[in-house]
Amino acid sequence: MKHRTIDTAGLRQRTRRGLVAAATVLAVSAGGTARAGVHPHGEAATGRYAVGVVDYDLGSTAYRLAETGEPSELAATVHYPKDHRGAVRHPLVVLLHGLHETCADRTAATERDAAEKAGDWDAYAAAGQKLYNWPCAPGIRPIASDHGYDYLARDLAAQGFVVVSVSANGVNASSVTGDQNASARADLLNRHLALWQRLDATGTGGLAGRFVDPATGKRVNVDFRHRVDMRRVGTLGHSRGGAGVTWQAAEAHRGRWPAGVRVKAVLALAPAYNVMTEDMSAYRVDRTPLAVLRGSCDGQVGQEAFSFADDATARGTAAFYRFAVRGANHNFFNTRWSPDSGEVAAKDDASHSPALPGRCGDGGADAPDTQLTEPQERKVLSTYVDAFFRRHLMGDHRSDAVLEGREHPLSSVTEVDVRARTGR
């Protein structure tokens, strides 16, 4: 069943610009099925290609942040189509996680919890410093936030994308904040893109011979020469990573893209923008399709994620999409941040009422939503990300109905508010 929503001021403005394609809330009952003609999530899980997985790590201090000189790693996990066919070049999708603890120091996490309960803020800060440290102390492993999107990367790689999920622990542990933080993440993204551009063009550079099996750490030989289409690049950033990919795609910063690289689509997932910025032009995206997705139970990012993205694309001629997912929180999109992982500092960030078990919502919500499970939330993300990048990196229109809110293939979701303008 569909329910029409009306945002009269926004619709009047967008209608004048000729960009409104849809403004609907879509409801699907549990046990529903994908509608005819819509690319189902199940196909993305099987896909056309077998999927290979490798990691690379050029060192935890491989480069220094331009803003402060603090160290950061150049490391990522890569999912790719294994059965390469002929001279096909695959679009590249780069994933960028957001702010989260960097070091899996369980003792420090326990100390921090105890300090918070006691109101001992000096002890709280000292424990937090151990959790947000880079490089991590000897004997303490890093939290692999970049592997938190492996489920999404597998789905995309099965459809023919090369997917690189970047580690940003050094940025998370640094002192950069606000717009500087977004700029630092964009620079990190560009550094990886430059490495991939050279690897694709010549088979040389910093990534040559550096791929390893993530399970064993043994060297793996993968020839990516002429296999990656660097002129069909998509980016997805989660939380502060969402601010980073928006900054990187902005008109003011396109000149920083490595030579031969073209970013064709950007998705900001629960983006933590600097809402106090005085220079909105630093985030303005005019010519690149952009989508923003946020859950109604997000305990870290508010509704300003949508209004900021609206402003960032207000002058644009490219497609723009808003996906408001009922019952989704912030952390479940990343498996390493989610409670089922058992990882240090993993938690459910949604706000709950003891009187309404299993329900959550934005602060002060009168009618909280049924909270999605971790698998349900990730199924939502995979479905919309797959549709978005297939449309804008492959020219595949089979999922346009999903992007524009005319069809809804998910059986596990109660409601998704889709607003789209198709560009001109």
Secondary structure as GFF3:
##gff-version 3
##sequence-region A 1 424
A	DSSP	beta_strand	2	4	.	.	.	ID=ss1
A	DSSP	alpha_helix	8	17	.	.	.	ID=ss2
A	DSSP	beta_strand	20	27	.	.	.	ID=ss3
A	DSSP	alpha_helix	41	46	.	.	.	ID=ss4
A	DSSP	beta_strand	51	57	.	.	.	ID=ss5
A	DSSP	beta_strand	63	64	.	.	.	ID=ss6
A	DSSP	beta_strand	71	72	.	.	.	ID=ss7
A	DSSP	beta_strand	75	81	.	.	.	ID=ss8
A	DSSP	beta_strand	90	96	.	.	.	ID=ss9
A	DSSP	alpha_helix	106	118	.	.	.	ID=ss10
A	DSSP	alpha_helix	121	131	.	.	.	ID=ss11
A	DSSP	three_ten_helix	145	149	.	.	.	ID=ss12
A	DSSP	alpha_helix	150	158	.	.	.	ID=ss13
A	DSSP	beta_strand	162	166	.	.	.	ID=ss14
A	DSSP	alpha_helix	169	173	.	.	.	ID=ss15
A	DSSP	alpha_helix	178	202	.	.	.	ID=ss16
A	DSSP	beta_strand	228	238	.	.	.	ID=ss17
A	DSSP	alpha_helix	240	249	.	.	.	ID=ss18
A	DSSP	three_ten_helix	251	256	.	.	.	ID=ss19
A	DSSP	beta_strand	263	269	.	.	.	ID=ss20
A	DSSP	three_ten_helix	280	283	.	.	.	ID=ss21
A	DSSP	beta_strand	290	295	.	.	.	ID=ss22
A	DSSP	alpha_helix	304	312	.	.	.	ID=ss23
A	DSSP	beta_strand	320	325	.	.	.	ID=ss24
A	DSSP	three_ten_helix	331	333	.	.	.	ID=ss25
A	DSSP	three_ten_helix	335	337	.	.	.	ID=ss26
A	DSSP	three_ten_helix	339	341	.	.	.	ID=ss27
A	DSSP	beta_strand	359	360	.	.	.	ID=ss28
A	DSSP	beta_strand	369	370	.	.	.	ID=ss29
A	DSSP	alpha_helix	374	394	.	.	.	ID=ss30
A	DSSP	alpha_helix	400	403	.	.	.	ID=ss31
A	DSSP	beta_strand	415	421	.	.	.	ID=ss32
###
